[in-house]
Amino acid sequence: MNSPIRSFRDLDAWDAAMALAVNCYRLAKSLPLEERFELSAQMRRAAVSVPSNIAEGHAAGTDGLFARHVRISLGSLGELGTQLEVAVRAGLLRRADVADVSRQLVRTTQLVHGLARSIRMRRLKKIQAAGAVIVLVVISLL
């Protein structure tokens, strides 16, 4: 049986995003020195943004804000994927060097999309329940 989500730390998407961020930090250290303050910093910021936004959104307390922060996380995942591809195409990293992080990126993206879908479904159920209550009230007034 699944345990209830009490904290962002209980979310698989957050956990995967944290592991991805840590591995991106390690990978960024292997960039040439001249890129350590440019591309490396951008990669690290994008990677850290993913779990940070999931945590901030969860803590916000509303599904609307949570959904917004999860969408921002998806944007950061897109940025990170692009930055990794730039590093490979520019010859700064070999494709083999980014293979594990790329797999993590794909898996994390899947989990964050799943989280977004879950929030949408929960919001839809709340809207449908509110609509049913309104219909019952209107019918009772007739």
PLY file of the C-alpha trace (Angstrom):
ply
format ascii 1.0
element vertex 142
property float x
property float y
property float z
element edge 141
property int vertex1
property int vertex2
end_header
0.00 0.00 0.00
1.27 3.47 -0.85
2.05 5.71 2.07
0.57 9.21 2.04
2.58 12.13 0.70
3.32 14.33 3.71
6.36 16.16 2.36
8.00 16.87 -0.97
10.65 14.38 0.19
8.04 11.62 -0.25
7.68 12.35 -3.98
9.51 10.05 -6.40
9.90 12.98 -8.82
11.70 15.06 -6.18
13.96 12.13 -5.24
14.90 11.48 -8.87
15.48 15.20 -9.44
17.82 15.36 -6.45
19.88 12.43 -7.75
20.00 14.09 -11.19
21.18 17.39 -9.67
23.96 15.69 -7.72
25.16 13.86 -10.83
25.01 17.07 -12.88
27.28 18.72 -10.33
29.74 15.86 -10.76
29.51 16.03 -14.55
29.94 19.82 -14.60
33.28 19.40 -12.82
34.57 17.50 -15.85
34.00 20.44 -18.20
37.12 22.29 -19.36
38.24 25.07 -17.01
37.17 27.83 -19.39
33.57 26.53 -19.23
33.38 26.03 -15.47
31.88 29.48 -14.92
29.58 29.58 -17.93
28.00 26.36 -19.15
28.82 24.57 -15.92
27.02 27.19 -13.84
23.99 27.10 -16.15
23.83 23.30 -15.97
24.04 23.34 -12.19
21.35 26.03 -11.87
18.97 24.18 -14.20
19.55 20.88 -12.38
19.02 22.39 -8.91
15.92 24.23 -10.13
14.05 20.96 -10.71
13.86 19.58 -7.14
13.75 23.12 -5.74
10.61 23.98 -7.68
8.95 20.70 -6.80
9.65 21.37 -3.11
8.51 24.99 -3.31
5.35 24.07 -5.19
4.45 21.33 -2.73
5.01 23.68 0.18
2.83 26.38 -1.42
-0.24 24.49 -0.27
-2.47 24.86 -3.33
-2.73 22.62 -6.36
-2.61 25.65 -8.66
0.72 26.85 -7.33
2.05 23.31 -7.16
1.14 22.74 -10.81
2.85 26.01 -11.80
6.09 25.04 -10.04
6.01 21.56 -11.58
5.72 23.18 -15.03
8.76 25.31 -14.19
10.60 22.09 -13.25
9.75 20.66 -16.66
11.17 23.78 -18.27
14.38 23.40 -16.29
14.64 19.77 -17.42
14.37 20.99 -21.01
17.10 23.56 -20.38
19.36 20.93 -18.85
18.86 18.55 -21.77
19.77 21.33 -24.18
22.85 22.29 -22.18
24.05 18.69 -22.15
23.57 18.49 -25.92
25.48 21.75 -26.41
28.35 20.38 -24.32
28.47 17.24 -26.47
28.12 19.02 -29.83
30.75 21.60 -28.88
33.16 18.80 -27.97
33.30 19.79 -24.31
31.97 16.41 -23.16
31.78 13.06 -24.90
28.37 11.49 -25.42
29.57 8.55 -23.30
30.31 11.03 -20.47
26.70 12.25 -20.41
24.98 8.89 -21.05
24.09 8.16 -17.42
22.93 11.71 -16.73
20.91 11.66 -19.96
19.14 8.47 -18.83
18.44 10.07 -15.46
17.13 13.14 -17.25
14.67 11.06 -19.26
13.47 9.16 -16.17
13.16 12.32 -14.09
11.20 14.01 -16.89
8.80 11.05 -16.98
8.29 11.25 -13.22
7.74 15.01 -13.25
5.24 14.65 -16.11
3.48 12.00 -14.00
3.40 14.37 -11.05
1.92 17.10 -13.25
-0.73 14.66 -14.50
-1.55 13.64 -10.92
-2.02 17.26 -9.86
-4.24 17.94 -12.91
-6.40 14.92 -12.11
-6.72 15.95 -8.48
-7.73 19.49 -9.53
-10.25 18.08 -12.03
-11.83 15.86 -9.36
-12.18 18.87 -7.04
-13.83 20.89 -9.83
-16.17 18.04 -10.66
-17.09 17.59 -7.00
-17.77 21.32 -6.65
-19.90 21.20 -9.80
-21.92 18.29 -8.43
-22.60 20.23 -5.23
-23.77 23.24 -7.24
-26.09 21.06 -9.33
-27.58 19.52 -6.17
-28.14 22.94 -4.64
-29.82 24.24 -7.81
-32.02 21.13 -8.02
-33.02 21.48 -4.38
-34.05 25.09 -5.04
-36.38 24.04 -7.87
0 1
1 2
2 3
3 4
4 5
5 6
6 7
7 8
8 9
9 10
10 11
11 12
12 13
13 14
14 15
15 16
16 17
17 18
18 19
19 20
20 21
21 22
22 23
23 24
24 25
25 26
26 27
27 28
28 29
29 30
30 31
31 32
32 33
33 34
34 35
35 36
36 37
37 38
38 39
39 40
40 41
41 42
42 43
43 44
44 45
45 46
46 47
47 48
48 49
49 50
50 51
51 52
52 53
53 54
54 55
55 56
56 57
57 58
58 59
59 60
60 61
61 62
62 63
63 64
64 65
65 66
66 67
67 68
68 69
69 70
70 71
71 72
72 73
73 74
74 75
75 76
76 77
77 78
78 79
79 80
80 81
81 82
82 83
83 84
84 85
85 86
86 87
87 88
88 89
89 90
90 91
91 92
92 93
93 94
94 95
95 96
96 97
97 98
98 99
99 100
100 101
101 102
102 103
103 104
104 105
105 106
106 107
107 108
108 109
109 110
110 111
111 112
112 113
113 114
114 115
115 116
116 117
117 118
118 119
119 120
120 121
121 122
122 123
123 124
124 125
125 126
126 127
127 128
128 129
129 130
130 131
131 132
132 133
133 134
134 135
135 136
136 137
137 138
138 139
139 140
140 141
